[in-house]
Amino acid sequence: MNSKTIKYFGAALLFLTLVLIASLQGFKKNQPAPAVLKGYLGGEKIGIFEDPEIRNYIRKQYKLTLNYQKSGSYDMVRESHEGKNYLFPASQGVLEYYRKLSGKNPQNEIIYNTPLVIYTRPLIASALSKKNIVTEQDGIKYLHMDALVQLMLEEKTWADIGLGQLYGSISVDSTDPASSNSGNMFAALLANTINNGKPVSSGDIAKVLPGMKKIYSKFGFMETSSADMFHQFLKKGVGAYPMIAAYENQLLEFAVSEPEIWQSLKDEIVLLYPVPTMWSSHVYIALDDTGQRGMKALLDPKVQELSWQKHGFRTGAHAAQETQRFNVNGVAKEIISVTEVPDESVLEKMIAELR
């Protein structure tokens, strides 16, 4: 190679190096700066935000560090949003509530879905089965809400259905409907049932309120977090929490995250699907640009897959074929019997009357 050729080769190599450096600088310039994603999170989703695999993936792919402050779905709307990038409640109704209070129309997406279910113990499931209030089909247990609500309206006790060892009236514990979405949904389900199965409208409130007040007069202290109530249900016996209204994903997540404990508990917990039930649609509300980056990260197919496999949120059609993976008896492949949640304004008026 002569000196002239070497000179041209060196010049070409220098040019390519400069182009490469400029390209890398441009690429880095277009990349978002690392950020901490801060916001309010419903307790039932804390497992996702603390999952090391999900956290590391989002940090690597989206330059975001997940951070949260636990809050009830309705409480988070009333909190200060200074320094927050997102709200992540468990209901689309909360989005409407946010729009009403703030006057804003933020970017939002439904990230997860999970049905409202009832958790109980074999003792109670057996007694309710004898009354045909709980029935079983293809290994799935269903709780017929019309029959259960009738017992509650008649103020029947556990002793009236053959459970003299349990104290008090038949009831289902739930979170506070004014603070938490699971409690709000269960109140809506009770109201629809009293309303002959039809979603309650503003004109129906006066008709359903007497029955709702009778049922809620039997309730004592109500938790503000579905996660807290679920863990109390697992820790305490049947006398403390005979039945609770919660989310399907909570038990599926627990079975994955605590397999040894679940193995010792699995024969003591019964999963019931209300007929009808309601879907809890977990909507992510982006408050700023960083919040929008977080929304994109949570919708990433990898994050969605892990959220189903490890945390039990139904994120796609594949969930119907994979219910056996959780080692939980009686998980329905499909949720068929579903009723509509009343409008947010209707629920707000009705719950205000119950407080």
C-alpha positions as CSV (number, residue, x, y, z in Angstrom):
1,M,0.0,0.0,0.0
2,N,1.6,3.3,-1.1
3,S,1.6,6.5,0.9
4,K,-1.2,8.1,-1.2
5,T,-3.5,5.1,-0.6
6,I,-2.7,5.1,3.1
7,K,-3.5,8.8,3.2
8,Y,-6.9,8.3,1.6
9,F,-7.6,5.3,3.8
10,G,-6.8,7.3,6.9
11,A,-9.0,10.1,5.9
12,A,-11.9,7.7,5.2
13,L,-11.4,6.0,8.6
14,L,-11.4,9.4,10.3
15,F,-14.6,10.5,8.5
16,L,-16.4,7.2,9.5
17,T,-15.2,7.6,13.1
18,L,-16.6,11.2,13.2
19,V,-19.9,10.1,11.7
20,L,-20.2,7.3,14.2
21,I,-19.4,9.7,17.1
22,A,-22.0,12.1,15.8
23,S,-24.6,9.4,15.5
24,L,-24.0,8.1,19.0
25,Q,-24.3,11.6,20.4
26,G,-27.5,12.2,18.5
27,F,-28.9,8.8,19.7
28,K,-28.0,9.7,23.3
29,K,-29.5,13.2,22.9
30,N,-32.8,11.6,21.8
31,Q,-32.8,9.2,24.7
32,P,-34.9,10.3,27.7
33,A,-33.0,11.1,30.8
34,P,-33.3,8.7,33.7
35,A,-36.2,9.5,36.0
36,V,-38.0,8.3,39.1
37,L,-41.6,7.6,38.4
38,K,-43.6,8.9,41.4
39,G,-47.3,8.5,42.1
40,Y,-50.2,7.0,44.0
41,L,-50.8,3.3,43.7
42,G,-53.6,0.9,44.7
43,G,-52.3,-1.6,47.3
44,E,-53.3,-4.6,45.1
45,K,-50.6,-3.6,42.6
46,I,-47.7,-3.1,45.0
47,G,-46.4,-6.5,44.1
48,I,-45.9,-5.4,40.5
49,F,-44.0,-2.2,41.4
50,E,-41.8,-4.1,43.8
51,D,-41.1,-7.1,41.5
52,P,-37.3,-7.0,40.8
53,E,-37.7,-8.5,37.3
54,I,-40.2,-5.9,36.3
55,R,-38.4,-3.0,38.0
56,N,-35.1,-4.0,36.3
57,Y,-36.7,-4.4,32.9
58,I,-38.4,-1.0,33.1
59,R,-35.2,0.7,34.3
60,K,-33.2,-0.8,31.5
61,Q,-35.7,-0.3,28.7
62,Y,-37.4,3.0,29.7
63,K,-34.9,4.6,32.1
64,L,-37.5,4.8,34.8
65,T,-37.2,3.8,38.5
66,L,-40.6,2.7,39.8
67,N,-41.7,4.5,43.0
68,Y,-45.1,4.7,44.6
69,Q,-47.2,5.8,47.6
70,K,-50.0,3.5,48.6
71,S,-53.5,5.0,48.6
72,G,-57.1,4.0,48.2
73,S,-58.5,4.5,44.7
74,Y,-60.7,7.4,45.6
75,D,-58.4,8.8,48.3
76,M,-55.6,9.3,45.7
77,V,-57.7,11.7,43.7
78,R,-58.3,13.9,46.8
79,E,-54.6,13.9,47.7
80,S,-52.1,16.6,46.7
81,H,-50.5,15.7,43.3
82,E,-47.5,18.0,43.7
83,G,-44.4,16.1,42.5
84,K,-46.5,13.1,41.3
85,N,-46.4,11.7,37.8
86,Y,-49.3,9.3,37.9
87,L,-52.4,8.0,39.6
88,F,-53.0,4.2,39.3
89,P,-56.4,3.4,40.8
90,A,-58.4,0.2,40.3
91,S,-61.4,1.7,38.4
92,Q,-62.4,3.8,35.4
93,G,-64.9,5.4,37.7
94,V,-62.0,7.0,39.5
95,L,-60.9,8.6,36.2
96,E,-64.3,10.3,35.9
97,Y,-64.0,11.4,39.6
98,Y,-60.6,12.9,38.8
99,R,-61.9,14.7,35.7
100,K,-64.8,16.1,37.8
101,L,-62.5,17.4,40.6
102,S,-59.6,18.7,38.5
103,G,-61.3,19.8,35.3
104,K,-58.5,18.1,33.4
105,N,-58.7,15.3,30.8
106,P,-55.3,13.5,31.2
107,Q,-53.9,10.8,29.0
108,N,-54.9,7.4,30.4
109,E,-55.0,3.7,29.6
110,I,-56.5,0.6,31.2
111,I,-53.4,-1.4,32.1
112,Y,-54.9,-4.4,34.0
113,N,-58.2,-6.2,34.5
114,T,-59.3,-8.5,37.3
115,P,-62.8,-9.5,38.4
116,L,-64.3,-8.8,41.8
117,V,-64.6,-12.1,43.8
118,I,-65.5,-13.4,47.2
119,Y,-63.1,-15.3,49.4
120,T,-64.4,-17.5,52.2
121,R,-63.7,-20.8,54.0
122,P,-64.9,-24.3,53.3
123,L,-67.2,-24.2,56.4
124,I,-69.2,-21.3,55.0
125,A,-69.0,-22.4,51.3
126,S,-70.5,-25.8,52.4
127,A,-73.4,-24.2,54.4
128,L,-74.2,-21.9,51.5
129,S,-74.1,-24.8,49.0
130,K,-76.8,-26.6,51.0
131,K,-79.0,-23.5,50.5
132,N,-78.1,-23.4,46.8
133,I,-76.6,-20.0,47.3
134,V,-73.3,-21.4,46.2
135,T,-73.3,-23.8,43.2
136,E,-70.5,-25.5,41.4
137,Q,-69.9,-26.1,37.7
138,D,-66.8,-27.6,36.1
139,G,-65.0,-27.1,39.4
140,I,-65.8,-23.4,39.6
141,K,-67.8,-22.2,42.5
142,Y,-70.4,-19.4,42.0
143,L,-72.1,-17.3,44.6
144,H,-75.6,-16.2,43.6
145,M,-75.9,-12.6,44.7
146,D,-79.7,-12.4,44.7
147,A,-80.0,-15.2,47.2
148,L,-77.2,-13.9,49.4
149,V,-78.6,-10.3,49.4
150,Q,-82.0,-11.7,50.4
151,L,-80.5,-13.3,53.5
152,M,-78.7,-10.0,54.3
153,L,-81.9,-8.0,53.9
154,E,-83.8,-10.5,56.1
155,E,-81.0,-10.0,58.7
156,K,-80.4,-13.7,58.9
157,T,-77.6,-14.9,61.1
158,W,-74.9,-17.5,60.5
159,A,-76.7,-19.7,63.0
160,D,-79.8,-19.5,60.7
161,I,-77.9,-21.4,58.0
162,G,-76.5,-24.0,60.4
163,L,-73.3,-22.2,61.5
164,G,-74.0,-21.6,65.2
165,Q,-70.3,-21.4,66.0
166,L,-70.1,-18.0,64.1
167,Y,-71.3,-14.8,65.7
168,G,-73.6,-12.2,64.2
169,S,-75.4,-11.5,60.9
170,I,-74.5,-12.9,57.5
171,S,-72.4,-10.3,55.8
172,V,-69.4,-9.9,53.4
173,D,-66.6,-7.7,54.6
174,S,-65.4,-5.1,52.1
175,T,-63.2,-2.0,52.1
176,D,-64.6,1.4,52.7
177,P,-66.6,2.3,49.5
178,A,-65.8,6.0,49.9
179,S,-62.0,5.3,49.9
180,S,-61.3,2.1,48.0
181,N,-62.4,0.7,44.7
182,S,-63.1,-2.8,45.8
183,G,-65.5,-1.5,48.4
184,N,-67.0,0.8,45.9
185,M,-67.5,-2.0,43.4
186,F,-69.1,-4.3,46.1
187,A,-71.5,-1.5,47.1
188,A,-72.4,-1.2,43.4
189,L,-72.9,-4.9,43.1
190,L,-75.2,-4.9,46.2
191,A,-77.2,-2.0,44.9
192,N,-77.6,-3.5,41.4
193,T,-78.8,-6.8,43.1
194,I,-81.4,-4.9,45.2
195,N,-82.4,-3.1,42.0
196,N,-83.5,-6.5,40.5
197,G,-80.2,-7.0,38.7
198,K,-80.3,-3.7,36.8
199,P,-77.5,-1.1,37.1
200,V,-78.7,1.6,39.4
201,S,-79.6,5.0,37.9
202,S,-80.2,8.3,39.6
203,G,-83.9,7.5,39.7
204,D,-83.3,4.2,41.5
205,I,-81.2,5.6,44.4
206,A,-84.2,6.3,46.7
207,K,-85.5,2.8,46.0
208,V,-82.3,0.9,46.8
209,L,-81.1,3.1,49.8
210,P,-83.2,1.5,52.5
211,G,-81.9,-2.0,51.7
212,M,-78.3,-0.6,51.4
213,K,-78.5,1.1,54.8
214,K,-79.8,-2.0,56.4
215,I,-76.9,-4.1,55.0
216,Y,-74.2,-1.5,55.9
217,S,-75.6,-0.9,59.4
218,K,-74.2,-4.4,60.2
219,F,-70.7,-3.4,59.0
220,G,-68.1,-2.4,61.5
221,F,-64.7,-0.9,60.8
222,M,-63.8,-1.1,57.1
223,E,-60.2,-1.1,55.7
224,T,-59.3,1.5,53.1
225,S,-57.0,-0.9,51.2
226,S,-57.9,-4.2,49.5
227,A,-54.4,-5.4,50.1
228,D,-54.6,-4.8,53.8
229,M,-58.0,-6.5,54.1
230,F,-56.8,-9.5,52.1
231,H,-53.8,-10.1,54.3
232,Q,-56.0,-9.8,57.4
233,F,-58.3,-12.4,55.9
234,L,-55.4,-14.8,55.4
235,K,-54.0,-14.2,58.9
236,K,-57.2,-14.3,61.0
237,G,-59.6,-17.1,61.3
238,V,-63.1,-17.6,59.9
239,G,-64.6,-15.9,62.9
240,A,-62.9,-12.6,62.1
241,Y,-63.5,-12.6,58.4
242,P,-66.1,-15.1,57.3
243,M,-66.3,-13.7,53.7
244,I,-64.6,-10.8,52.0
245,A,-65.0,-9.0,48.7
246,A,-61.6,-8.6,47.0
247,Y,-59.9,-9.1,43.6
248,E,-59.1,-12.4,41.9
249,N,-55.5,-11.4,41.2
250,Q,-54.7,-11.1,44.9
251,L,-55.0,-14.8,45.6
252,L,-53.2,-15.7,42.3
253,E,-50.3,-13.4,43.2
254,F,-50.1,-14.8,46.7
255,A,-49.9,-18.4,45.4
256,V,-47.0,-17.4,43.2
257,S,-45.1,-15.2,45.6
258,E,-45.6,-17.4,48.7
259,P,-45.8,-21.0,47.4
260,E,-44.9,-22.7,50.7
261,I,-47.4,-20.7,52.7
262,W,-50.0,-21.1,50.0
263,Q,-49.5,-24.9,50.1
264,S,-50.3,-24.9,53.8
265,L,-53.4,-22.7,53.3
266,K,-54.8,-23.8,50.0
267,D,-57.4,-26.2,51.5
268,E,-58.6,-23.5,53.8
269,I,-59.5,-20.8,51.2
270,V,-62.4,-21.0,48.8
271,L,-62.7,-18.7,45.8
272,L,-66.3,-17.7,44.8
273,Y,-67.3,-15.9,41.7
274,P,-70.4,-13.7,42.3
275,V,-73.2,-14.1,39.8
276,P,-73.1,-11.6,38.5
277,T,-69.7,-9.9,39.2
278,M,-68.0,-6.8,38.0
279,W,-64.6,-6.2,36.3
280,S,-62.1,-4.0,38.0
281,S,-60.3,-2.1,35.2
282,H,-57.1,-0.6,36.6
283,V,-56.7,2.6,34.7
284,Y,-53.4,4.5,34.7
285,I,-53.7,8.3,34.8
286,A,-50.6,10.2,33.5
287,L,-50.2,13.6,35.1
288,D,-47.1,14.7,33.1
289,D,-44.6,13.6,30.4
290,T,-42.8,11.3,32.9
291,G,-46.1,9.8,33.7
292,Q,-46.7,9.1,30.0
293,R,-43.4,7.3,29.8
294,G,-44.5,5.2,32.7
295,M,-47.8,4.3,31.0
296,K,-45.8,3.1,27.9
297,A,-43.6,1.0,30.1
298,L,-46.5,-0.7,31.8
299,L,-48.1,-1.5,28.5
300,D,-44.9,-3.2,27.2
301,P,-45.7,-6.8,26.2
302,K,-43.0,-8.2,28.5
303,V,-44.4,-6.3,31.5
304,Q,-47.9,-7.3,30.7
305,E,-46.8,-11.0,30.5
306,L,-45.1,-10.9,33.8
307,S,-48.0,-9.1,35.4
308,W,-50.2,-12.1,34.5
309,Q,-47.8,-14.9,35.2
310,K,-46.5,-13.5,38.5
311,H,-49.3,-11.2,39.8
312,G,-52.5,-12.7,38.3
313,F,-53.8,-9.7,36.4
314,R,-55.7,-10.7,33.3
315,T,-53.8,-8.9,30.6
316,G,-54.7,-10.8,27.4
317,A,-56.6,-13.7,25.8
318,H,-53.9,-16.1,26.8
319,A,-55.1,-15.9,30.5
320,A,-58.1,-18.1,29.7
321,Q,-55.7,-21.0,28.7
322,E,-53.3,-20.6,31.6
323,T,-55.4,-20.5,34.8
324,Q,-53.9,-23.8,36.0
325,R,-50.4,-22.3,36.4
326,F,-51.2,-20.8,39.8
327,N,-52.0,-24.0,41.7
328,V,-55.2,-22.4,42.9
329,N,-58.4,-24.5,42.8
330,G,-61.4,-23.2,41.0
331,V,-60.0,-20.3,38.9
332,A,-62.5,-19.6,36.1
333,K,-61.1,-19.6,32.6
334,E,-63.6,-16.9,31.5
335,I,-65.7,-14.4,33.4
336,I,-69.1,-14.7,31.8
337,S,-71.7,-13.4,34.2
338,V,-71.0,-9.6,34.5
339,T,-73.1,-6.6,35.4
340,E,-72.3,-3.0,34.6
341,V,-71.0,-0.6,37.2
342,P,-73.4,2.4,37.7
343,D,-72.3,5.9,36.6
344,E,-69.8,7.5,39.0
345,S,-72.2,10.3,39.9
346,V,-74.8,7.7,40.9
347,L,-72.4,5.8,43.1
348,E,-71.1,9.0,44.7
349,K,-74.6,10.1,45.7
350,M,-75.5,6.7,47.0
351,I,-72.3,6.2,49.0
352,A,-72.6,9.7,50.5
353,E,-76.0,8.6,51.9
354,L,-74.4,5.5,53.5
355,R,-71.7,7.4,55.4
